[in-house]
Amino acid sequence: MQIQLLRTFDEFSACERLQDEVWGTLGAGRELMAVTQKYAGVVLGALVGKKVVGFLYAILARRHGRLIHWSHMMAVREGFRDLGLGFRMKLAHRNIALAEGIQSICWTYDPLQSRNATLNLTRLAAEVEEYVPNCYGPFASTIERGVPSDRFVVNWRIASAAVIRRLKDGPANLGAIADTPRANLTRVNPKGLLENVRLDVRLRAPRVLVEIPAQTDTMRSKAPELALRWRMETRRIFQHSFAVGYRVAGFVSPTAATAQKCFYVLDRKRSRRALASM
Ligand SMILES: CC(C)(COP(=O)(O)OP(=O)(O)OC[C@H]1O[C@@H](n2cnc3c(N)ncnc32)[C@H](O)[C@@H]1OP(=O)(O)O)[C@@H](O)C(=O)NCCC(=O)NCCS
């Protein structure tokens, strides 16, 4: 498997098909991809032989007055996921951006997609900077399945010491979480799906956990109403937490050690006085 810049219309057409397969929508057609590759950004592919099984599409953009790369899409075909291709495409993109003098690559992802959280936060050390409700409006995506398209905006400071350290040393140790207060208490319902039984958005502890389902796509296909509830409940938790000074410090992925549960770890940055006045 090889990561390389895509050049031909056949390759761009393969990316169109992949978008259709993954999202059921077309974010960038082959015409735009060809222009982007030549003049406006980066189109990377993950190839098995000559077959495109993944791609990354990014454009030169401006954020807070600085030039950045905005990575609008990355997808890996089912059956080729969890093999490190997403990670490798991000690394290749980083090298290209650094060579162009770019310091930040930003993108959005759905906070309820735990695989994306693992890749973005744990493997890459990207930082969550915003919560955008319904970011793309009514989004006809098959991944979204009728749930509002809320997104985290992440900033990957590709030249920072923190990112260099993470890429060299691997995931940071977030410490024990067993006794950490939780913004949401959950249970597995009789259908075998995770649901919230209590939300506590008034927590003031220095560190708080927010649990999310480890298999959001399954839930969205089996129980759309519950999936919608998860969106609205976690929207409330994240918006409130960010407003009172919490920031995402990391993500605990689902493993045997966590009984296949997964959590965002939020740390509070603001003083008690600021919190009391809110
Ligand atoms: C997001 C996506 C591009 C990642 O590609 P990928 O090649 O599978 O990514 P990687 O293999 O590099 O990394 C996936 C990580 O998630 C972990 N993971 C797998 N399933 C998981 C789950 N249910 N919960 C949490 N983490 C999970 C993997 O173990 C791996 O971590 P590791 O490298 O520490 O083992 C791919 O899943 C995809 O195409 N998703 C649909 C489209 C999408 O959401 N695109 C991103 C927004 S535009």
The ligand as an SDF file (V2000), in Angstrom:
LIG
                    3D

 48 50  0  0  0  0  0  0  0  0999 V2000
  -11.6680    8.2080    9.3680 C   0  0  0  0  0  0  0  0  0  0  0  0
  -10.9550    7.2630    8.3940 C   0  0  0  0  0  0  0  0  0  0  0  0
  -10.4860    8.0480    7.1970 C   0  0  0  0  0  0  0  0  0  0  0  0
   -9.7350    6.6720    9.1520 C   0  0  0  0  0  0  0  0  0  0  0  0
   -9.0030    5.8680    8.2690 O   0  0  0  0  0  0  0  0  0  0  0  0
   -8.2110    4.5510    8.7550 P   0  0  0  0  0  0  0  0  0  0  0  0
   -7.2580    4.1740    7.7000 O   0  0  0  0  0  0  0  0  0  0  0  0
   -9.1830    3.5470    9.2380 O   0  0  0  0  0  0  0  0  0  0  0  0
   -7.4090    5.1560   10.0200 O   0  0  0  0  0  0  0  0  0  0  0  0
   -6.1920    4.5030   10.8320 P   0  0  0  0  0  0  0  0  0  0  0  0
   -6.1540    3.0330   10.6240 O   0  0  0  0  0  0  0  0  0  0  0  0
   -4.9610    5.2930   10.5250 O   0  0  0  0  0  0  0  0  0  0  0  0
   -6.6060    4.8580   12.3250 O   0  0  0  0  0  0  0  0  0  0  0  0
   -7.8030    4.3950   12.9060 C   0  0  0  0  0  0  0  0  0  0  0  0
   -7.6120    4.2670   14.3980 C   0  0  0  0  0  0  0  0  0  0  0  0
   -8.8920    4.1420   15.0320 O   0  0  0  0  0  0  0  0  0  0  0  0
   -8.8980    2.9630   15.8620 C   0  0  0  0  0  0  0  0  0  0  0  0
  -10.2680    2.4580   15.9210 N   0  0  0  0  0  0  0  0  0  0  0  0
  -10.8520    1.5160   15.1490 C   0  0  0  0  0  0  0  0  0  0  0  0
  -12.1400    1.3640   15.4960 N   0  0  0  0  0  0  0  0  0  0  0  0
  -12.3750    2.2360   16.5090 C   0  0  0  0  0  0  0  0  0  0  0  0
  -13.5130    2.5540   17.2900 C   0  0  0  0  0  0  0  0  0  0  0  0
  -14.7010    1.9480   17.1000 N   0  0  0  0  0  0  0  0  0  0  0  0
  -13.3870    3.5100   18.2360 N   0  0  0  0  0  0  0  0  0  0  0  0
  -12.2180    4.1490   18.4510 C   0  0  0  0  0  0  0  0  0  0  0  0
  -11.1070    3.8850   17.7460 N   0  0  0  0  0  0  0  0  0  0  0  0
  -11.1810    2.9320   16.7820 C   0  0  0  0  0  0  0  0  0  0  0  0
   -7.9260    2.0450   15.1760 C   0  0  0  0  0  0  0  0  0  0  0  0
   -7.4850    1.0250   16.0410 O   0  0  0  0  0  0  0  0  0  0  0  0
   -6.8310    3.0250   14.7830 C   0  0  0  0  0  0  0  0  0  0  0  0
   -6.0510    3.3820   15.9090 O   0  0  0  0  0  0  0  0  0  0  0  0
   -4.5550    2.7280   16.1120 P   0  0  0  0  0  0  0  0  0  0  0  0
   -3.7850    3.1500   14.9120 O   0  0  0  0  0  0  0  0  0  0  0  0
   -4.1030    3.3500   17.3760 O   0  0  0  0  0  0  0  0  0  0  0  0
   -4.7880    1.2430   16.1880 O   0  0  0  0  0  0  0  0  0  0  0  0
  -11.8840    6.1030    7.9440 C   0  0  0  0  0  0  0  0  0  0  0  0
  -12.3600    5.4540    9.0730 O   0  0  0  0  0  0  0  0  0  0  0  0
  -13.0740    6.5680    7.0890 C   0  0  0  0  0  0  0  0  0  0  0  0
  -12.9960    6.5970    5.8890 O   0  0  0  0  0  0  0  0  0  0  0  0
  -14.2060    6.9380    7.7660 N   0  0  0  0  0  0  0  0  0  0  0  0
  -15.3860    7.4430    7.0590 C   0  0  0  0  0  0  0  0  0  0  0  0
  -15.1950    8.8650    6.5320 C   0  0  0  0  0  0  0  0  0  0  0  0
  -14.7540    9.8410    7.5780 C   0  0  0  0  0  0  0  0  0  0  0  0
  -15.2660    9.8670    8.6840 O   0  0  0  0  0  0  0  0  0  0  0  0
  -13.7670   10.7040    7.2250 N   0  0  0  0  0  0  0  0  0  0  0  0
  -13.1880   11.6710    8.1350 C   0  0  0  0  0  0  0  0  0  0  0  0
  -13.8600   12.9660    8.1540 C   0  0  0  0  0  0  0  0  0  0  0  0
  -13.7910   13.7920    6.5810 S   0  0  0  0  0  0  0  0  0  0  0  0
  1  2  1  0
  2  3  1  0
  2  4  1  0
  2 36  1  0
  4  5  1  0
  5  6  1  0
  6  7  2  0
  6  8  1  0
  6  9  1  0
  9 10  1  0
 10 11  2  0
 10 12  1  0
 10 13  1  0
 13 14  1  0
 14 15  1  0
 15 16  1  0
 15 30  1  0
 16 17  1  0
 17 18  1  0
 17 28  1  0
 18 19  1  0
 18 27  1  0
 19 20  2  0
 20 21  1  0
 21 22  1  0
 21 27  2  0
 22 23  1  0
 22 24  2  0
 24 25  1  0
 25 26  2  0
 26 27  1  0
 28 29  1  0
 28 30  1  0
 30 31  1  0
 31 32  1  0
 32 33  2  0
 32 34  1  0
 32 35  1  0
 36 37  1  0
 36 38  1  0
 38 39  2  0
 38 40  1  0
 40 41  1  0
 41 42  1  0
 42 43  1  0
 43 44  2  0
 43 45  1  0
 45 46  1  0
 46 47  1  0
 47 48  1  0
M  END
$$$$
